[in-house]
Amino acid sequence: MNAAAVLIAEYGHRHLDRLREQARTRHDRGSSVVETIILVAGFAGLAFTIYLAVSGKVQSWIGKIPG
């Protein structure tokens, strides 16, 4: 019985070590998600600004067409 108890305790210790390591690595992933969201929002804002500028130019060109 003592050997079984030692094996169970050893397994539990290894499992806790794995859980602690996973918790440490998951913490770093959150910052990259936030950075990605900020980058995507920034590029979306830039694309919208460019769209508005180009759209205004195209509308002015269309307005100059006689007819």
N, CA, C, O and CB atoms as a CASP TS submission, in Angstrom:
PFRMAT TS
TARGET T0000
AUTHOR 0000-0000-0000
METHOD Language model
MODEL 1
PARENT N/A
ATOM      1  N   MET     1       0.814  -1.193   0.000  1.00  0.00           N
ATOM      2  CA  MET     1       0.000   0.000   0.000  1.00  0.00           C
ATOM      3  C   MET     1       0.858   1.258   0.000  1.00  0.00           C
ATOM      4  O   MET     1       0.468   2.264  -0.592  1.00  0.00           O
ATOM      5  CB  MET     1      -0.926  -0.002   1.193  1.00  0.00           C
ATOM      6  N   ASN     2       1.998   1.224   0.640  1.00  0.00           N
ATOM      7  CA  ASN     2       2.845   2.410   0.693  1.00  0.00           C
ATOM      8  C   ASN     2       3.345   2.793  -0.696  1.00  0.00           C
ATOM      9  O   ASN     2       3.445   3.979  -1.010  1.00  0.00           O
ATOM     10  CB  ASN     2       4.029   2.174   1.631  1.00  0.00           C
ATOM     11  N   ALA     3       3.654   1.818  -1.519  1.00  0.00           N
ATOM     12  CA  ALA     3       4.133   2.099  -2.864  1.00  0.00           C
ATOM     13  C   ALA     3       3.034   2.780  -3.687  1.00  0.00           C
ATOM     14  O   ALA     3       3.307   3.699  -4.459  1.00  0.00           O
ATOM     15  CB  ALA     3       4.598   0.799  -3.554  1.00  0.00           C
ATOM     16  N   ALA     4       1.805   2.326  -3.513  1.00  0.00           N
ATOM     17  CA  ALA     4       0.691   2.936  -4.234  1.00  0.00           C
ATOM     18  C   ALA     4       0.479   4.375  -3.768  1.00  0.00           C
ATOM     19  O   ALA     4       0.203   5.256  -4.582  1.00  0.00           O
ATOM     20  CB  ALA     4      -0.598   2.112  -4.038  1.00  0.00           C
ATOM     21  N   ALA     5       0.604   4.615  -2.486  1.00  0.00           N
ATOM     22  CA  ALA     5       0.438   5.967  -1.956  1.00  0.00           C
ATOM     23  C   ALA     5       1.530   6.898  -2.481  1.00  0.00           C
ATOM     24  O   ALA     5       1.266   8.060  -2.789  1.00  0.00           O
ATOM     25  CB  ALA     5       0.455   5.945  -0.422  1.00  0.00           C
ATOM     26  N   VAL     6       2.753   6.385  -2.580  1.00  0.00           N
ATOM     27  CA  VAL     6       3.858   7.184  -3.106  1.00  0.00           C
ATOM     28  C   VAL     6       3.623   7.511  -4.575  1.00  0.00           C
ATOM     29  O   VAL     6       3.858   8.641  -5.003  1.00  0.00           O
ATOM     30  CB  VAL     6       5.196   6.442  -2.931  1.00  0.00           C
ATOM     31  N   LEU     7       3.161   6.535  -5.351  1.00  0.00           N
ATOM     32  CA  LEU     7       2.873   6.774  -6.760  1.00  0.00           C
ATOM     33  C   LEU     7       1.765   7.807  -6.942  1.00  0.00           C
ATOM     34  O   LEU     7       1.856   8.678  -7.808  1.00  0.00           O
ATOM     35  CB  LEU     7       2.485   5.471  -7.444  1.00  0.00           C
ATOM     36  N   ILE     8       0.729   7.709  -6.131  1.00  0.00           N
ATOM     37  CA  ILE     8      -0.377   8.666  -6.219  1.00  0.00           C
ATOM     38  C   ILE     8       0.104  10.071  -5.844  1.00  0.00           C
ATOM     39  O   ILE     8      -0.251  11.047  -6.505  1.00  0.00           O
ATOM     40  CB  ILE     8      -1.547   8.232  -5.298  1.00  0.00           C
ATOM     41  N   ALA     9       0.901  10.170  -4.801  1.00  0.00           N
ATOM     42  CA  ALA     9       1.419  11.469  -4.382  1.00  0.00           C
ATOM     43  C   ALA     9       2.340  12.054  -5.454  1.00  0.00           C
ATOM     44  O   ALA     9       2.304  13.255  -5.722  1.00  0.00           O
ATOM     45  CB  ALA     9       2.170  11.343  -3.044  1.00  0.00           C
ATOM     46  N   GLU    10       3.159  11.205  -6.062  1.00  0.00           N
ATOM     47  CA  GLU    10       4.068  11.657  -7.114  1.00  0.00           C
ATOM     48  C   GLU    10       3.279  12.135  -8.333  1.00  0.00           C
ATOM     49  O   GLU    10       3.611  13.161  -8.926  1.00  0.00           O
ATOM     50  CB  GLU    10       5.039  10.527  -7.515  1.00  0.00           C
ATOM     51  N   TYR    11       2.247  11.398  -8.701  1.00  0.00           N
ATOM     52  CA  TYR    11       1.407  11.791  -9.825  1.00  0.00           C
ATOM     53  C   TYR    11       0.725  13.132  -9.537  1.00  0.00           C
ATOM     54  O   TYR    11       0.674  14.008 -10.400  1.00  0.00           O
ATOM     55  CB  TYR    11       0.354  10.701 -10.119  1.00  0.00           C
ATOM     56  N   GLY    12       0.208  13.281  -8.324  1.00  0.00           N
ATOM     57  CA  GLY    12      -0.446  14.529  -7.939  1.00  0.00           C
ATOM     58  C   GLY    12       0.517  15.704  -7.985  1.00  0.00           C
ATOM     59  O   GLY    12       0.148  16.795  -8.418  1.00  0.00           O
ATOM     60  N   HIS    13       1.749  15.487  -7.541  1.00  0.00           N
ATOM     61  CA  HIS    13       2.756  16.544  -7.555  1.00  0.00           C
ATOM     62  C   HIS    13       3.096  16.954  -8.992  1.00  0.00           C
ATOM     63  O   HIS    13       3.208  18.142  -9.292  1.00  0.00           O
ATOM     64  CB  HIS    13       4.025  16.082  -6.817  1.00  0.00           C
ATOM     65  N   ARG    14       3.258  15.977  -9.868  1.00  0.00           N
ATOM     66  CA  ARG    14       3.544  16.280 -11.281  1.00  0.00           C
ATOM     67  C   ARG    14       2.381  17.029 -11.926  1.00  0.00           C
ATOM     68  O   ARG    14       2.576  17.963 -12.703  1.00  0.00           O
ATOM     69  CB  ARG    14       3.833  14.982 -12.063  1.00  0.00           C
ATOM     70  N   HIS    15       1.174  16.599 -11.589  1.00  0.00           N
ATOM     71  CA  HIS    15      -0.012  17.245 -12.147  1.00  0.00           C
ATOM     72  C   HIS    15      -0.087  18.712 -11.701  1.00  0.00           C
ATOM     73  O   HIS    15      -0.398  19.589 -12.506  1.00  0.00           O
ATOM     74  CB  HIS    15      -1.290  16.485 -11.719  1.00  0.00           C
ATOM     75  N   LEU    16       0.194  18.974 -10.436  1.00  0.00           N
ATOM     76  CA  LEU    16       0.185  20.351  -9.952  1.00  0.00           C
ATOM     77  C   LEU    16       1.268  21.188 -10.629  1.00  0.00           C
ATOM     78  O   LEU    16       1.049  22.357 -10.948  1.00  0.00           O
ATOM     79  CB  LEU    16       0.373  20.378  -8.437  1.00  0.00           C
ATOM     80  N   ASP    17       2.433  20.585 -10.844  1.00  0.00           N
ATOM     81  CA  ASP    17       3.503  21.307 -11.550  1.00  0.00           C
ATOM     82  C   ASP    17       3.068  21.686 -12.961  1.00  0.00           C
ATOM     83  O   ASP    17       3.329  22.801 -13.414  1.00  0.00           O
ATOM     84  CB  ASP    17       4.783  20.452 -11.607  1.00  0.00           C
ATOM     85  N   ARG    18       2.399  20.754 -13.663  1.00  0.00           N
ATOM     86  CA  ARG    18       1.913  21.044 -15.007  1.00  0.00           C
ATOM     87  C   ARG    18       0.868  22.153 -14.991  1.00  0.00           C
ATOM     88  O   ARG    18       0.882  23.029 -15.856  1.00  0.00           O
ATOM     89  CB  ARG    18       1.331  19.787 -15.642  1.00  0.00           C
ATOM     90  N   LEU    19      -0.033  22.123 -14.023  1.00  0.00           N
ATOM     91  CA  LEU    19      -1.055  23.153 -13.915  1.00  0.00           C
ATOM     92  C   LEU    19      -0.430  24.522 -13.645  1.00  0.00           C
ATOM     93  O   LEU    19      -0.850  25.528 -14.219  1.00  0.00           O
ATOM     94  CB  LEU    19      -2.049  22.799 -12.808  1.00  0.00           C
ATOM     95  N   ARG    20       0.572  24.553 -12.771  1.00  0.00           N
ATOM     96  CA  ARG    20       1.254  25.826 -12.488  1.00  0.00           C
ATOM     97  C   ARG    20       1.949  26.358 -13.737  1.00  0.00           C
ATOM     98  O   ARG    20       1.901  27.559 -14.005  1.00  0.00           O
ATOM     99  CB  ARG    20       2.280  25.650 -11.349  1.00  0.00           C
ATOM    100  N   GLU    21       2.587  25.490 -14.494  1.00  0.00           N
ATOM    101  CA  GLU    21       3.272  25.912 -15.717  1.00  0.00           C
ATOM    102  C   GLU    21       2.271  26.436 -16.742  1.00  0.00           C
ATOM    103  O   GLU    21       2.531  27.438 -17.409  1.00  0.00           O
ATOM    104  CB  GLU    21       4.081  24.744 -16.314  1.00  0.00           C
ATOM    105  N   GLN    22       1.141  25.771 -16.868  1.00  0.00           N
ATOM    106  CA  GLN    22       0.106  26.234 -17.798  1.00  0.00           C
ATOM    107  C   GLN    22      -0.448  27.588 -17.383  1.00  0.00           C
ATOM    108  O   GLN    22      -0.730  28.435 -18.231  1.00  0.00           O
ATOM    109  CB  GLN    22      -1.028  25.214 -17.883  1.00  0.00           C
ATOM    110  N   ALA    23      -0.602  27.791 -16.083  1.00  0.00           N
ATOM    111  CA  ALA    23      -1.112  29.074 -15.592  1.00  0.00           C
ATOM    112  C   ALA    23      -0.124  30.196 -15.902  1.00  0.00           C
ATOM    113  O   ALA    23      -0.535  31.310 -16.227  1.00  0.00           O
ATOM    114  CB  ALA    23      -1.383  29.005 -14.074  1.00  0.00           C
ATOM    115  N   ARG    24       1.166  29.914 -15.805  1.00  0.00           N
ATOM    116  CA  ARG    24       2.183  30.923 -16.117  1.00  0.00           C
ATOM    117  C   ARG    24       2.179  31.272 -17.598  1.00  0.00           C
ATOM    118  O   ARG    24       2.302  32.444 -17.953  1.00  0.00           O
ATOM    119  CB  ARG    24       3.570  30.431 -15.703  1.00  0.00           C
ATOM    120  N   THR    25       2.040  30.278 -18.466  1.00  0.00           N
ATOM    121  CA  THR    25       2.087  30.544 -19.901  1.00  0.00           C
ATOM    122  C   THR    25       0.802  31.193 -20.393  1.00  0.00           C
ATOM    123  O   THR    25       0.852  31.974 -21.344  1.00  0.00           O
ATOM    124  CB  THR    25       2.341  29.256 -20.666  1.00  0.00           C
ATOM    125  N   ARG    26      -0.329  30.910 -19.799  1.00  0.00           N
ATOM    126  CA  ARG    26      -1.588  31.522 -20.204  1.00  0.00           C
ATOM    127  C   ARG    26      -1.599  33.009 -19.912  1.00  0.00           C
ATOM    128  O   ARG    26      -2.246  33.769 -20.633  1.00  0.00           O
ATOM    129  CB  ARG    26      -2.752  30.847 -19.506  1.00  0.00           C
ATOM    130  N   HIS    27      -0.910  33.439 -18.886  1.00  0.00           N
ATOM    131  CA  HIS    27      -0.877  34.848 -18.512  1.00  0.00           C
ATOM    132  C   HIS    27      -0.276  35.694 -19.630  1.00  0.00           C
ATOM    133  O   HIS    27      -0.715  36.821 -19.858  1.00  0.00           O
ATOM    134  CB  HIS    27      -0.082  35.039 -17.218  1.00  0.00           C
ATOM    135  N   ASP    28       0.712  35.167 -20.317  1.00  0.00           N
ATOM    136  CA  ASP    28       1.376  35.918 -21.378  1.00  0.00           C
ATOM    137  C   ASP    28       0.500  36.047 -22.615  1.00  0.00           C
ATOM    138  O   ASP    28       0.654  37.008 -23.368  1.00  0.00           O
ATOM    139  CB  ASP    28       2.687  35.254 -21.745  1.00  0.00           C
ATOM    140  N   ARG    29      -0.397  35.129 -22.843  1.00  0.00           N
ATOM    141  CA  ARG    29      -1.227  35.159 -24.041  1.00  0.00           C
ATOM    142  C   ARG    29      -2.205  36.320 -24.032  1.00  0.00           C
ATOM    143  O   ARG    29      -2.560  36.833 -25.093  1.00  0.00           O
ATOM    144  CB  ARG    29      -1.981  33.860 -24.182  1.00  0.00           C
ATOM    145  N   GLY    30      -2.640  36.740 -22.874  1.00  0.00           N
ATOM    146  CA  GLY    30      -3.621  37.815 -22.787  1.00  0.00           C
ATOM    147  C   GLY    30      -3.121  39.118 -23.361  1.00  0.00           C
ATOM    148  O   GLY    30      -3.872  39.838 -24.019  1.00  0.00           O
ATOM    149  N   SER    31      -1.868  39.430 -23.123  1.00  0.00           N
ATOM    150  CA  SER    31      -1.348  40.694 -23.631  1.00  0.00           C
ATOM    151  C   SER    31      -1.267  40.685 -25.150  1.00  0.00           C
ATOM    152  O   SER    31      -1.494  41.717 -25.782  1.00  0.00           O
ATOM    153  CB  SER    31       0.025  40.981 -23.037  1.00  0.00           C
ATOM    154  N   SER    32      -0.954  39.561 -25.739  1.00  0.00           N
ATOM    155  CA  SER    32      -0.877  39.523 -27.201  1.00  0.00           C
ATOM    156  C   SER    32      -2.264  39.654 -27.823  1.00  0.00           C
ATOM    157  O   SER    32      -2.394  40.199 -28.919  1.00  0.00           O
ATOM    158  CB  SER    32      -0.210  38.221 -27.671  1.00  0.00           C
ATOM    159  N   VAL    33      -3.289  39.170 -27.152  1.00  0.00           N
ATOM    160  CA  VAL    33      -4.656  39.318 -27.654  1.00  0.00           C
ATOM    161  C   VAL    33      -5.048  40.787 -27.637  1.00  0.00           C
ATOM    162  O   VAL    33      -5.633  41.290 -28.597  1.00  0.00           O
ATOM    163  CB  VAL    33      -5.653  38.479 -26.812  1.00  0.00           C
ATOM    164  N   VAL    34      -4.726  41.477 -26.547  1.00  0.00           N
ATOM    165  CA  VAL    34      -5.049  42.902 -26.445  1.00  0.00           C
ATOM    166  C   VAL    34      -4.295  43.691 -27.508  1.00  0.00           C
ATOM    167  O   VAL    34      -4.867  44.575 -28.147  1.00  0.00           O
ATOM    168  CB  VAL    34      -4.710  43.441 -25.038  1.00  0.00           C
ATOM    169  N   GLU    35      -3.025  43.382 -27.701  1.00  0.00           N
ATOM    170  CA  GLU    35      -2.240  44.066 -28.726  1.00  0.00           C
ATOM    171  C   GLU    35      -2.832  43.834 -30.111  1.00  0.00           C
ATOM    172  O   GLU    35      -2.885  44.756 -30.925  1.00  0.00           O
ATOM    173  CB  GLU    35      -0.782  43.592 -28.690  1.00  0.00           C
ATOM    174  N   THR    36      -3.274  42.625 -30.382  1.00  0.00           N
ATOM    175  CA  THR    36      -3.876  42.315 -31.677  1.00  0.00           C
ATOM    176  C   THR    36      -5.160  43.101 -31.884  1.00  0.00           C
ATOM    177  O   THR    36      -5.398  43.620 -32.974  1.00  0.00           O
ATOM    178  CB  THR    36      -4.153  40.818 -31.793  1.00  0.00           C
ATOM    179  N   ILE    37      -5.984  43.196 -30.862  1.00  0.00           N
ATOM    180  CA  ILE    37      -7.233  43.948 -30.960  1.00  0.00           C
ATOM    181  C   ILE    37      -6.937  45.420 -31.234  1.00  0.00           C
ATOM    182  O   ILE    37      -7.607  46.045 -32.056  1.00  0.00           O
ATOM    183  CB  ILE    37      -8.066  43.795 -29.667  1.00  0.00           C
ATOM    184  N   ILE    38      -5.940  45.976 -30.551  1.00  0.00           N
ATOM    185  CA  ILE    38      -5.577  47.376 -30.764  1.00  0.00           C
ATOM    186  C   ILE    38      -5.078  47.584 -32.188  1.00  0.00           C
ATOM    187  O   ILE    38      -5.448  48.565 -32.833  1.00  0.00           O
ATOM    188  CB  ILE    38      -4.504  47.819 -29.752  1.00  0.00           C
ATOM    189  N   LEU    39      -4.248  46.680 -32.685  1.00  0.00           N
ATOM    190  CA  LEU    39      -3.749  46.802 -34.058  1.00  0.00           C
ATOM    191  C   LEU    39      -4.879  46.718 -35.078  1.00  0.00           C
ATOM    192  O   LEU    39      -4.928  47.512 -36.018  1.00  0.00           O
ATOM    193  CB  LEU    39      -2.716  45.716 -34.342  1.00  0.00           C
ATOM    194  N   VAL    40      -5.779  45.769 -34.899  1.00  0.00           N
ATOM    195  CA  VAL    40      -6.894  45.614 -35.838  1.00  0.00           C
ATOM    196  C   VAL    40      -7.783  46.852 -35.809  1.00  0.00           C
ATOM    197  O   VAL    40      -8.216  47.329 -36.858  1.00  0.00           O
ATOM    198  CB  VAL    40      -7.722  44.351 -35.502  1.00  0.00           C
ATOM    199  N   ALA    41      -8.056  47.374 -34.617  1.00  0.00           N
ATOM    200  CA  ALA    41      -8.884  48.578 -34.516  1.00  0.00           C
ATOM    201  C   ALA    41      -8.183  49.770 -35.170  1.00  0.00           C
ATOM    202  O   ALA    41      -8.829  50.587 -35.827  1.00  0.00           O
ATOM    203  CB  ALA    41      -9.203  48.893 -33.038  1.00  0.00           C
ATOM    204  N   GLY    42      -6.884  49.868 -34.994  1.00  0.00           N
ATOM    205  CA  GLY    42      -6.130  50.954 -35.614  1.00  0.00           C
ATOM    206  C   GLY    42      -6.160  50.880 -37.122  1.00  0.00           C
ATOM    207  O   GLY    42      -6.380  51.890 -37.791  1.00  0.00           O
ATOM    208  N   PHE    43      -5.940  49.689 -37.669  1.00  0.00           N
ATOM    209  CA  PHE    43      -5.987  49.528 -39.124  1.00  0.00           C
ATOM    210  C   PHE    43      -7.397  49.754 -39.667  1.00  0.00           C
ATOM    211  O   PHE    43      -7.556  50.284 -40.767  1.00  0.00           O
ATOM    212  CB  PHE    43      -5.494  48.133 -39.518  1.00  0.00           C
ATOM    213  N   ALA    44      -8.414  49.361 -38.913  1.00  0.00           N
ATOM    214  CA  ALA    44      -9.790  49.605 -39.348  1.00  0.00           C
ATOM    215  C   ALA    44     -10.061  51.105 -39.391  1.00  0.00           C
ATOM    216  O   ALA    44     -10.696  51.593 -40.326  1.00  0.00           O
ATOM    217  CB  ALA    44     -10.799  48.898 -38.407  1.00  0.00           C
ATOM    218  N   GLY    45      -9.589  51.833 -38.395  1.00  0.00           N
ATOM    219  CA  GLY    45      -9.755  53.283 -38.389  1.00  0.00           C
ATOM    220  C   GLY    45      -9.021  53.939 -39.551  1.00  0.00           C
ATOM    221  O   GLY    45      -9.542  54.851 -40.193  1.00  0.00           O
ATOM    222  N   LEU    46      -7.809  53.467 -39.813  1.00  0.00           N
ATOM    223  CA  LEU    46      -7.034  53.997 -40.935  1.00  0.00           C
ATOM    224  C   LEU    46      -7.730  53.700 -42.266  1.00  0.00           C
ATOM    225  O   LEU    46      -7.804  54.572 -43.132  1.00  0.00           O
ATOM    226  CB  LEU    46      -5.613  53.403 -40.935  1.00  0.00           C
ATOM    227  N   ALA    47      -8.232  52.492 -42.431  1.00  0.00           N
ATOM    228  CA  ALA    47      -8.933  52.123 -43.664  1.00  0.00           C
ATOM    229  C   ALA    47     -10.189  52.974 -43.850  1.00  0.00           C
ATOM    230  O   ALA    47     -10.502  53.384 -44.968  1.00  0.00           O
ATOM    231  CB  ALA    47      -9.303  50.627 -43.646  1.00  0.00           C
ATOM    232  N   PHE    48     -10.905  53.239 -42.763  1.00  0.00           N
ATOM    233  CA  PHE    48     -12.109  54.064 -42.854  1.00  0.00           C
ATOM    234  C   PHE    48     -11.754  55.495 -43.244  1.00  0.00           C
ATOM    235  O   PHE    48     -12.456  56.113 -44.044  1.00  0.00           O
ATOM    236  CB  PHE    48     -12.873  54.050 -41.522  1.00  0.00           C
ATOM    237  N   THR    49     -10.671  56.023 -42.684  1.00  0.00           N
ATOM    238  CA  THR    49     -10.227  57.382 -43.032  1.00  0.00           C
ATOM    239  C   THR    49      -9.836  57.465 -44.502  1.00  0.00           C
ATOM    240  O   THR    49     -10.190  58.424 -45.187  1.00  0.00           O
ATOM    241  CB  THR    49      -9.039  57.807 -42.148  1.00  0.00           C
ATOM    242  N   ILE    50      -9.113  56.472 -44.984  1.00  0.00           N
ATOM    243  CA  ILE    50      -8.731  56.448 -46.394  1.00  0.00           C
ATOM    244  C   ILE    50      -9.969  56.326 -47.275  1.00  0.00           C
ATOM    245  O   ILE    50     -10.060  56.977 -48.316  1.00  0.00           O
ATOM    246  CB  ILE    50      -7.756  55.286 -46.675  1.00  0.00           C
ATOM    247  N   TYR    51     -10.909  55.505 -46.868  1.00  0.00           N
ATOM    248  CA  TYR    51     -12.166  55.357 -47.625  1.00  0.00           C
ATOM    249  C   TYR    51     -12.887  56.691 -47.735  1.00  0.00           C
ATOM    250  O   TYR    51     -13.350  57.063 -48.814  1.00  0.00           O
ATOM    251  CB  TYR    51     -13.089  54.315 -46.956  1.00  0.00           C
ATOM    252  N   LEU    52     -12.985  57.416 -46.617  1.00  0.00           N
ATOM    253  CA  LEU    52     -13.673  58.707 -46.656  1.00  0.00           C
ATOM    254  C   LEU    52     -12.960  59.689 -47.585  1.00  0.00           C
ATOM    255  O   LEU    52     -13.612  60.425 -48.326  1.00  0.00           O
ATOM    256  CB  LEU    52     -13.772  59.299 -45.247  1.00  0.00           C
ATOM    257  N   ALA    53     -11.632  59.703 -47.549  1.00  0.00           N
ATOM    258  CA  ALA    53     -10.871  60.615 -48.407  1.00  0.00           C
ATOM    259  C   ALA    53     -11.052  60.264 -49.878  1.00  0.00           C
ATOM    260  O   ALA    53     -11.288  61.145 -50.705  1.00  0.00           O
ATOM    261  CB  ALA    53      -9.383  60.580 -48.039  1.00  0.00           C
ATOM    262  N   VAL    54     -10.943  58.993 -50.203  1.00  0.00           N
ATOM    263  CA  VAL    54     -11.074  58.561 -51.598  1.00  0.00           C
ATOM    264  C   VAL    54     -12.509  58.743 -52.069  1.00  0.00           C
ATOM    265  O   VAL    54     -12.741  59.153 -53.207  1.00  0.00           O
ATOM    266  CB  VAL    54     -10.640  57.087 -51.761  1.00  0.00           C
ATOM    267  N   SER    55     -13.456  58.448 -51.221  1.00  0.00           N
ATOM    268  CA  SER    55     -14.862  58.595 -51.585  1.00  0.00           C
ATOM    269  C   SER    55     -15.179  60.044 -51.903  1.00  0.00           C
ATOM    270  O   SER    55     -15.893  60.323 -52.866  1.00  0.00           O
ATOM    271  CB  SER    55     -15.770  58.089 -50.460  1.00  0.00           C
ATOM    272  N   GLY    56     -14.659  60.973 -51.107  1.00  0.00           N
ATOM    273  CA  GLY    56     -14.877  62.395 -51.376  1.00  0.00           C
ATOM    274  C   GLY    56     -14.285  62.814 -52.709  1.00  0.00           C
ATOM    275  O   GLY    56     -14.901  63.571 -53.460  1.00  0.00           O
ATOM    276  N   LYS    57     -13.080  62.318 -53.003  1.00  0.00           N
ATOM    277  CA  LYS    57     -12.439  62.634 -54.288  1.00  0.00           C
ATOM    278  C   LYS    57     -13.266  62.092 -55.458  1.00  0.00           C
ATOM    279  O   LYS    57     -13.499  62.798 -56.439  1.00  0.00           O
ATOM    280  CB  LYS    57     -11.008  62.049 -54.333  1.00  0.00           C
ATOM    281  N   VAL    58     -13.697  60.861 -55.350  1.00  0.00           N
ATOM    282  CA  VAL    58     -14.464  60.238 -56.434  1.00  0.00           C
ATOM    283  C   VAL    58     -15.768  60.995 -56.654  1.00  0.00           C
ATOM    284  O   VAL    58     -16.170  61.223 -57.795  1.00  0.00           O
ATOM    285  CB  VAL    58     -14.753  58.750 -56.120  1.00  0.00           C
ATOM    286  N   GLN    59     -16.432  61.385 -55.567  1.00  0.00           N
ATOM    287  CA  GLN    59     -17.682  62.139 -55.702  1.00  0.00           C
ATOM    288  C   GLN    59     -17.446  63.488 -56.384  1.00  0.00           C
ATOM    289  O   GLN    59     -18.264  63.934 -57.188  1.00  0.00           O
ATOM    290  CB  GLN    59     -18.326  62.353 -54.323  1.00  0.00           C
ATOM    291  N   SER    60     -16.326  64.131 -56.060  1.00  0.00           N
ATOM    292  CA  SER    60     -16.030  65.406 -56.709  1.00  0.00           C
ATOM    293  C   SER    60     -15.719  65.209 -58.192  1.00  0.00           C
ATOM    294  O   SER    60     -16.100  66.038 -59.019  1.00  0.00           O
ATOM    295  CB  SER    60     -14.853  66.099 -56.012  1.00  0.00           C
ATOM    296  N   TRP    61     -15.039  64.132 -58.530  1.00  0.00           N
ATOM    297  CA  TRP    61     -14.760  63.829 -59.945  1.00  0.00           C
ATOM    298  C   TRP    61     -16.056  63.559 -60.720  1.00  0.00           C
ATOM    299  O   TRP    61     -16.229  64.012 -61.851  1.00  0.00           O
ATOM    300  CB  TRP    61     -13.815  62.610 -60.058  1.00  0.00           C
ATOM    301  N   ILE    62     -16.950  62.815 -60.085  1.00  0.00           N
ATOM    302  CA  ILE    62     -18.234  62.505 -60.715  1.00  0.00           C
ATOM    303  C   ILE    62     -19.030  63.799 -60.919  1.00  0.00           C
ATOM    304  O   ILE    62     -19.702  63.973 -61.935  1.00  0.00           O
ATOM    305  CB  ILE    62     -19.046  61.489 -59.851  1.00  0.00           C
ATOM    306  N   GLY    63     -18.943  64.689 -59.950  1.00  0.00           N
ATOM    307  CA  GLY    63     -19.651  65.953 -60.046  1.00  0.00           C
ATOM    308  C   GLY    63     -19.139  66.828 -61.173  1.00  0.00           C
ATOM    309  O   GLY    63     -19.889  67.665 -61.676  1.00  0.00           O
ATOM    310  N   LYS    64     -17.901  66.669 -61.587  1.00  0.00           N
ATOM    311  CA  LYS    64     -17.324  67.481 -62.669  1.00  0.00           C
ATOM    312  C   LYS    64     -17.677  66.960 -64.052  1.00  0.00           C
ATOM    313  O   LYS    64     -17.433  67.645 -65.045  1.00  0.00           O
ATOM    314  CB  LYS    64     -15.821  67.536 -62.527  1.00  0.00           C
ATOM    315  N   ILE    65     -18.240  65.774 -64.139  1.00  0.00           N
ATOM    316  CA  ILE    65     -18.601  65.201 -65.430  1.00  0.00           C
ATOM    317  C   ILE    65     -19.825  65.950 -65.972  1.00  0.00           C
ATOM    318  O   ILE    65     -20.865  66.004 -65.315  1.00  0.00           O
ATOM    319  CB  ILE    65     -18.888  63.663 -65.304  1.00  0.00           C
ATOM    320  N   PRO    66     -19.698  66.514 -67.151  1.00  0.00           N
ATOM    321  CA  PRO    66     -20.855  67.240 -67.702  1.00  0.00           C
ATOM    322  C   PRO    66     -21.971  66.276 -68.128  1.00  0.00           C
ATOM    323  O   PRO    66     -21.702  65.161 -68.575  1.00  0.00           O
ATOM    324  CB  PRO    66     -20.420  68.103 -68.908  1.00  0.00           C
ATOM    325  N   GLY    67     -23.152  66.696 -67.990  1.00  0.00           N
ATOM    326  CA  GLY    67     -24.219  65.876 -68.507  1.00  0.00           C
ATOM    327  C   GLY    67     -25.243  65.638 -67.536  1.00  0.00           C
ATOM    328  O   GLY    67     -26.223  64.952 -67.828  1.00  0.00           O
TER
END
